[in-house]
């Protein structure tokens, strides 16, 4: 079953992501969903205080729980752009849609998935 990533991003922006953007300076988008794994791109700004691991867990769960199409996901890979340390990355990303990643993190929703 193919999913419409553009439509999921639009729905998620209106349902959840807008709260993170306005209140916490954190934005995210789904870039792929393949073999049960969600691939998210996340950008931090100065307001966001959590570390990479906390952010990965929080956003992976948020995306999975907020989107019916992603509920059966077994894991999530998160690509992080940290504009807290490098403020120019926000403008670069907004202008071109591309910025280098500062971290890549992953999470499995069920630890027994490895067995």
Secondary structure, DSSP 8 states (H G I E B T S, - for coil): ----HHHHHHHHIIIIIHHIIIIISEEEEEEEEETTEEEEEEEE-TT--S-HHHHHHHHHHHHHHH-GGGTT--EEEEEEEETTT-THHHHHHHHHS----SEEEEEES-GGGG-
